[in-house]
Amino acid sequence: MGLRRSGGEATNWADERPRGERHRWLVARQVGQFVALAVLAVVLVGVATAEASRRAGESAAIADRSTEALIKAQSLVEPVITDGLLTAEPEAVAAVAAVIESDVIGRDLIRVKIWTADGLIVYSDEQRLEGRRFALGRDEQEAIADGLMQAAVSDLSEPENEFERAQGRLLEVYLPVRTPSGERLLFEAYFRYDSVLETAEETWFVFGTIAVGALIALQIVQVPIAWSLASRLRQRQREREGLLRQALEASDIERRRIAADLHDGVVQDLAGVAYSLAGAARTGDRDGATANLLSESAADVRSSITALRSLLVQIYPPNLAEEGIVPVLTDLLSRAETQGITASLDASRLTRPIPEAVAGLVYRTTQEALRNVVAHARASTVDVWLANEDHHVLLEVSDDGIGFDSSARPPGDPHFGLRGLASLASDGGGSLTVQSAPGEGTAISLKLPLR
């Protein structure tokens, strides 16, 4: 049975799966959520790690190229520089060219320039640059003046770089070298930037693989732990549900005992008192006033007995197997009507007898629903629909009250009793569903197998 009302939000307070299967499904769902979040975390951390590794690798590659330039400049080139290089003496230029062309220029280092402090290029492996003067940038001037080494991506739009433009992106490293007389010159080396990126990618691959691999391994290790924790959590929840069922059963037993004691004790005693009073009022040896008093007292006692029996129905239902579920539900609705609520019962589609255990849960669900209607719903009407269909008994209790937001029920809400009944319904292979929304009333549906 689907809910016959439209609108509102439906909340299934009991799954129709068998209890063990539902437990495993809930644990699997929670672990699945954990794994999904873990995968997302690995992806996010992996991306961040990759970017950080790439930048670190690029910085490390630039540092390696700077170190290579420093070593070659100071250990290979500076020792062969003479003061004659300043005046472009052929022997001095040839000595520097021989070292640079044989031991400095390579696959990644493609260009070398040596400058004076006033911007004159005294040597370059690109001979068309030799003897030309260009304005030095601030970084180059600081490198010569302060003896510092600098590295930066080349600005190929500068005039001195006209012969490097075809090489693509370049990294230039410049540092001071000295002539035998102590004059500082600027040694400038150009590296292919592709080689820098290759080194960065290698670094990224090594560190990225280690970091992501460690994260994946950590998540793999955590999955069994998450499964164990989720299983324990579900087990604790099952234990709490079991305690709730035991409390409901204990309450059921206690109410049955109280109802039996009242019925066999107080009710019978009051019935005897009413019979005695009625008999005494009929005897002829009483005056009229006394007889009237006795008759009124007997009527009051009978009224009290009626009210007490109605209360007994509320405390615990009569024998459902003997009286049937329909009369018992009718009695429940009668009590609701005493509170000014128009109540109706439609059992026209109930064509099969209901087992006592199933009828007991139907009764208790209806009783709890009506109790909530009277206490909280502010309803003017309540309708109960009872039927059987496809080997199931179907119950719906709907009202036109104020309703509630089922997605935001606070702890200890007035529908807590229905949660316990939902657990019992689930144990019996059925389900209990609540549909409600503010201002749209509430409908409670119960579906139980006829077995």
N, C-alpha and C positions, 0 to 999 in steps of 0.2 A: 504493500500500500504506500503510495506516495502521500504527502500531506495534501489534504484537500483545500487548504487555504493557499492563497497566492500572496506573494510579497514576503518581506521579512528575511531573516537570515537563519538558515537551518544549521543546527549543530548536532552531530551524531555523538551522543555520549557513550555509546557502546558499539564496538566493532562486531560484525557478524562472524568474523573468523573464529575458528577454535582457539582456545586460550593460548596453547603452546605455540601455534602458528602465528598468532597475533603478536606474541612476545618476541619471537624471532624476527618478524617483519619490522616491528618498531625498533629493535636493536639495529637491524640492517639499515633502516632508514636513517637513524641517528649517525651510524658509522659512515654511511654514504654522504651525509651532509658534511661530516668531518673531513672525509677524503676530498670532497669537492672544494672545501675551503683550503685544504692543504695544497691541492693542485694549484688553486688560484694564488696562494702564498708563494709557492715555488716559482710560478710564472712571473709574478711581480718582483720577487727577490732576484730571480734569474735575470730579468731584464735590467733591473738596477745594477746587479753585479756585473752584467755584461758591459753596460755603459761605463761603470766605474773602472772595470778592468781595461776597457779600450782606452780610456783617458790615461790610466796609469801606464799602460803599455806605450802609448804615444809619448808620454813624458819620459819614460825610460829610454825609448828609442832616440829621442832628441838628445838625452844625456849621453847615450852611447856615441852618437855622431859627434857631439861636442868633445867627448874624450878622445875619439879618433883624430879629430882635427888638432887638438892640443898636442897629442903625442907626435903626430907627423910634423907639425909646425916646429916644435921645440927640439925634437930628436933628429929629424931628417933635414929640414929646410934651414932652420936658424944656423946650424954649424957651417953651412956653405955660403951664407950671405956675407958679402964684403962691402966695404964702403963704396966700392966701384959701382955697386948696383944703383946707388943714388944718382950717379951721373950716366947711367945706361951704358957702361963699358961692356963691350961684347963678351969678353971673357967672364965677367961677373954674372952677366945675364945668362950665359950659356951654362955656367956651373949650376945655377939655381934651376934652370930648365931641365938639365939632365936628371937631377934628383926628383923633381916634381913629376916629370913625364914617366920615369921608370918606377918610382916607389910611392908616389902620392896619388896621382890620378888613377881611378879604378872604375869598377862597375857602378858604384853608387856615388862616389865623389867625382864629379864631372868637370869642375871648373875651379881654378885657383887664381886669385888676384892678390898682388902685394902693393899696398898704397903707402905714400908718404903722408905726413900729418896735414899737408896742405891740399890733399886730394889728387895727387899725381899717381897714376898707375905705372909703377916701375917694372912690374912683371905681370904677365898673364899668359896662360897656355893658349889663349885667343890673342894672337899677336896684334891684331888690329886695334886692340885696346891699349897697348903699350905706348906710353908717352902722352896719353890723353889725360885731361884733368876734369874732374867732376867734383861737385860740392858734396862733402861728407855729411851724412846725417848725424843727429845728436848722439845716437847710440855708438856709431863708429868713432866719433870724436871722444866720447867718454872711454871707449875701449882703449884708445891710444893714450889718452891723458892719464887714466887711472889704472891702467894695466889689467882691465877686466875682460872676461870672455863673455860674448853675447851670442844668442841664437834666436833666429826669427824666420818666419816664412818670407821669402823674397817678394819684394814689390817689383814685378817684372815690367811695370810701366815706367820705371826710372830709366833715364838715358843710358846709364852705365850697364844696364841689363839687356840691351837690345839684342845681343847675340845669344842670350839664354831663353828668350821667349818661346822658341820652338821646343824647348825641353819639357814644358809643362811646369807643374808646381814644384818649387825647389825650397830647400831649407838652407839658409846661409848661416855659417858660423864664422865669427871674426874674433881675433885675439891679437895682442901685440907681440911682435918679435923685435929683436935688437940687432943692430949692426955692431961690428967690433968696436966702433967708437962710442957706442952706447945710445945711438939715436933710435927711437922707436918707430917701427913701421907697423902697418896693419896687415895681418895675414887673413885673407878671406877665402873660405872654402864653401863650395856649393854642392849639396847632396840632393839626389832625387828624393822627392817626398814619398814616392811610392815605396821606397825601401823603408822609410819610417813607418808607414802604414802596415807593411808586411810584418815588421818586428812587433808592432802593436797588436796585430791579429794573432800572432804566435803567443804573445803574452796573455791576450784575452782568452785564447783557447785553453791554455794551461790552467790559469787561475779560474776562468769561468767554468771549465769542466770540473775542477776540484770542488768549487763552491756549490754548483748545481747538483753535482753527484752527491755531495755531503748532505744537501737539503733533501734530495730524493731518498737517500738511505735513512735519514732521520725520520721522514714521513712513513717509510715502510716499517721502520721499527715501531713507530707510534700507532700504526693501525691496529695491531693486536692489543695494545694497551687501551686504545679507544674502544675497541670491541669489548674488552673486559670491563672497563668502566661503565659503558652503556648497558652491558648485561647486568652488572651489579645494580645500576640505577633502576633498571626495569624490574629487577628482582625485589628491590626495596619497595618499589611502587606496588608490585603484586602483593607483597607482604602487607602493605598498608591497606590495599583493597581487601585482602583476606581478613584483616582485623575489622574493617568496616562491615564486611559480610557477617562476621561472627557477632559484631555488636548488633546488627539488624536482627540476626537470628535469635540472639539472647533477648533482645527487646521483644521480639515476636513471642518467644516462649513465656517471658514474664507477663506480657499483656494477656496472653492466653490464660495463664494461671490466675491473674487478677480478675479477668472476666468470668472464669469458672467459679472462683470463690464468691464473687458478688452475685452471680446468678444462682448458685446453689445455697448461698447463705443469706445475704441481705435481701435479695429480691424475693426469695421464698418466705423469709420471715415477714417482710412487708405485705406480701400477698396474704399470709395468714392473718396479719393484723387487720387488713382491709376486709377480709371475709368475716372476722369476728365483729368488727365495728358495724358492718352491714347487718349482720345477724342480730346484734344487740339493738340496732335502730328499729328492727321489725318487731321486737317483742312488745307486748301490750302493757307491760308494767312500767313503762317510762312515760314521763309527761311529754308534751309536744316539743318543748324547747330542747329537752335532752335528746329526743329522737332526731330532731333536725340537726343538732350539733354532731351527733354520731354519724348521720348520713353525710354531712359535709366533710367530716373527718375521713370517712371511708372514701369519698370521692377524691379528696386531696391525696390520700395515700395511693389510690389507683393512678392518679395523675403522676405522682412521683415515681411509681413503678414504671409507667410508660416512658418517662424521661430517662430513668435509669437504664431501661432496656435499650433505648436509643443510644445512650452513652456507651453501653456494652458493645453495640455494633461498631461504634467508632473505635473503641479500644481493641476489639478483635472481632472479626466477622463470625457469623454463625456457621454451621456446618455447610460449606459450599457444595459438597457432594449431594447433600439431601435437598437443600433449598434452591440450588442453582444460582448462577452468577447474576442473572437479570434481576430477580427480586432484591438481591443484596445491593446491587448498584442503584436500584430504585430507592432503597432506604437511604443510601448515601446522598442522592440528589435531593431527597426530601429535607435532609438536614441543611443542605445549602439553601433551599428555598426559604427556610426559616430565617435566613440572614438577608432576605429581600432580593435574592438572585433568581431569575427565571431559569430553570434547569430542564433539560429534555434528554431523553435516552432513545436512541434509534438502534434496535437490535434486530431489525427485520431481516438482515442478511446473515444472522447467526443460525446456521442450519445444522450444526453438528454439536454434540455435547463437548464441553471443555474439561480436560482432566483437572483434578483438584489442585495439583501443584501449579498448573498454568493459571487456573482461575484465581488462586491466591495471589499471584503476582499481578494479574489484571486488577483485582480488587485493590491491592495496596498502591498500585500506580494511580488508579482513579482517586483513591482516598487522598494520596499526597498531592495530586493535581488540584483537587477540589479544596484542599486545605490552603494551598497557595493562592487559589482564586479568591477565597473568602478573606484571607489575611493580607494579600498584597496587590491583587490585580485591579481592584476598584471596578470590577466588571458588573454589568447589569444582566448578562445572559451567559450561560455556559451550556455547551452541547457535547454529549457523549455519543460516540458512534462505535458500535461493536459488530464485528463480522468475522467470518472465516473464509479463507481463500487460499487455494493451492497448499493445503495441509498446514496452514498457519492461522492463528487467531490474530485479528487486527483490532487495535483499540486506538481511538483518537479522542482527546479531550481538548476542546477549543473554547476560548472565551473572547469577549470583545473589550478586554481591559486595557490598561495603559501599556502593557508589553514591557520589554527591556532589551538592552543591547547585549546579546548573548556573547559577543566578542570581548566585552569589557566587564564581565561579572567580577565583582570584588570577592576576595576570600571570605568564606563564611556567608555566602549569599543565601537567600531563602530557598533556593532550589538545590541545596546540598543533599536533601533526602532523595531527590531524583537521581543524583549521581550514584548513590548506593544501589538503587533499584536498577539503574543502567548496568551496573556491574553484574547484578544477579541475572538480568536479561541476557547479557553476553555469555555468562556461564551456561545458560540454558540454550545457547545457540541462536539467540534472537538479538534484537536491537531496540534501543530507546532513543528517539530523536526529538529534539525540541526546536521549534521554529518560532521566532519572535522578533519584533522590532519595536522601538518606542512609538507608542500611539497606534499600533496595529494589532494589539492583542497577542495571545500566545496559543500555540497548538502543540500538544504533546502526543506523540505517536509511539505505540508499542507494537512490536511484531514478534510473535513467539511461535515456534513449531508446535503442532498438536501431537505431542508424544509424552 
